[in-house]
Amino acid sequence: MYQLRLFAVRHSRAFEGFYNGFERIMVSLDPLFAKIGYNRIERPVAVMEKVIKGVLFDCKMCGQCVLSSTGMSCPMNCPKNLRNGPCGGVRPGGFCEVKPEMRCVWVEGWDGATRMKHGAERIRAVQPPVNRALEGSSSWLRASREKAAEGRTTGLSADPSKHALAKAFGRARRFEPAAAPVAVEPEAALSEQVVSERTARFKGGNPSGQTGTTQTGKDA
């Protein structure tokens, strides 16, 4: 797996071209995906994405893929999960301070970025923190859905915090819409724990599943 990760970095230019073509196909399929329902296709597409990207990039399925902005080196393989790096602990020769046998994923990322057409510009964009609620979901669908929705107002989130995040990391989002999602996420794209907690709040339940007393204003 590690050797395949290094292969992807060494051939980042080819992967960049393939990804751009694949993205155009995904965007063109947006009307079909919308008709079927993104909620319905989220799981099967996420499974396929996990297998393909897992083999090629040792992908961790964070749900906010930035591979084309990090030289085809997945930053989630960093033991510190740094979305912007490298850190100050890189060993001589570009090796990781936590895993000395592994080359720093950001050193590899910068190497891969120099081979890509727009890599040097993209890797300098500051990436936002990972939204853990999107772990396991499909970045392919998220990015293509948002790019297809550009210029439209329907389907975009009314959550001001999302727009604030997108504005703060506008450069990163211009390259990778999935990095700072704005569009409303199908429930299937969110972690089951997060969906359960949100549903419990709306229903007035206890998301933790624990029992307890309810304060009524009178001392028990």
N, C-alpha and C positions, 0 to 999 in steps of 0.2 A: 504493500500500500504506500509506504513512504517513497519508494522509488518511482511510483506512478505520480505522486505529488511533484517530485522533482522533474519528471518528464513533462508535466503540464506547464511548469514554469519555463522550462527550456523551449517549449513550443507555444508560448503564450500568444504570439502573433497569429498563429493559425487558429487557436481557440477563440481569439478575439473576433476574427472574421466569421467563424462558424456561429458564435453566439449572436452576432449582429443579424445574420441571416435567419437564425432560429427565432429571434425575437420578433422580426418582421412577420414571420409566419404566425406566431402566437397572437400578435396584435390583429392580424387580418382575420383570425378566427374568433375574435371577441363577440361578434353578433351571434355566432353559433353557441359559444360558451354561455352567453347571457340567456339565450333561448332555453338551453338545457338546464341552466342554473349553476352558478359558481359553487353553491353549497353542495351540489351533487357530485361535481367533478373534482372537488378539492382533494378528497382522500386518495382516489386512484392516481391523480397527477402527482401528488406529494410522494406517494410510494415510488412511482417511476423516477421522479426527480432524485429521491434519496438513493436509489440503486445506482443510477448513472453518475451522479455527482459524487457519491460515496466512493465509487471505484476510481474515478479520475482525479478527484481533489481531496479525498478523505473528508468530504463535506459533513458537517455536524448538524445540518438542517436548522440553522438559527431562524430561518424565515425571512431574513433581511440580507440576502446575498449581495456581496460587494466584490465578487471575484474579478470582474472586469475593471475594477478600480484599485485592485491590489495585486496586479501582475499575475493573476490566476493562482495566487497563494492564499488559501483560506485563513483569515486571521483568527478564526475560532480554534485552530490547531495550536495557537499560542497557549501555553499553560496558564497565562494570566488573562486570556481572552481579550487582549488589547486590540481595540478597533483602530487605534492610531499608534504607530510605532516606528522604529523599534524602541524598546526601553533602554535604560542606561546600563543594563546588566549583560549586554552581549559580550560573549567571550572572544578571545583572539581567534581569527579565522571565520567569524560570523556564527559561532555556535551559541545555542541557548544556555542561559545560566541555570535554568531549572532542569533541563534535559540536555546534558553536555554532549550526548551522542547525536543530537538533532540540530540541524542548521536552523537558525532563527527564522521563523516564517516571514518576518518583515524584511530581513536581509534578502531572502529569496524573492519576496514580493517586489522589492526595488529592482532586483535583477530582472525579473519577468517584465516589469513595467518598462524598462529601457528597450525591450524588444517589441513592444506594442506600438501601434500607430499613434494612439492618444494616451498611452500609459503614463508618461511623465507628468502630464497635466492631471490626470484622474487621481493618481496616487497622492497628490498633494492636497486633495480635498479632505477636509476634516469630517470624519464619520460620526454620527450620533451614537449614543449608547444602544445596546441591544435591548429590544422589548421582549422580555422572556415569555410573554403571553403568546407570541407568534412562533415559538419553537415547534418544529415539526411540520409547519405549514409550507405551502409551495410559494417560493419566491418567483418562480416562472409566471404563475397566474397573477400574483400581486403586481408585478412590474408591467406585464402586458395589459392588465385591466386598467391600470392607472394611465398608461401611455395612450390607450384607446380612448380614455375619458378626457384627455387633454382638450381644452376648448369647450368642454361641456360642464355644466354645473350639476346635472343630475348624477346621483350616485356618489357625490363627494361628501365627506364627513362635515357635520356641523359642529364637531368638537373643536373648540378654539385651541385647546392644548396641542392637538395634532397640527394645526396650521402654524402655531407658534414654533413647533419643532421643525416643521418643513421650512419655515422662514429662516430660522437660526442656522440650519444646515442646508441652505438653498443650493450651494454648489454641489454638495454630495448628492442631493436629491435630483439635480439636473442630470447627473450621470446614472444614478441608481435610484429610481423611485421607491424601490422596496426598502431602501435604507431608512427612510423617514416616511412611513405610509400615511396617506391622507384619506384614501377611499374607505368607505365602510367595509369592515371585514365580515365575511360570512362566518357564522358560528363554527362551521367545520374547520375554519382556518385558525381558530383560537384553541389554546390548550383546554382540555376538559375541566381542569381545576378552575381556571379563570371563568369559563362559561358557567360552571356550577355556582361559583360565588356570586356572580352577577345576577343569575336567575334567582338565587336565594334572597338577595337584597330586594329585588322587585316584588317577590312574593311575601316578603316580611319574615323569611325563615332565617335559620342559623346556618351560615355557610360552612362552619367548621363541624357541624353535626353534633356539637356538644349540647348537653342539656343544662339548663340553668333557670334561675328564678327571674321573673319579670317584675321590674319596679313599677308599682302602681301609685306611688305617692304616699302610701301609708307604711309605717314601720311594721315589719312582720313580728 
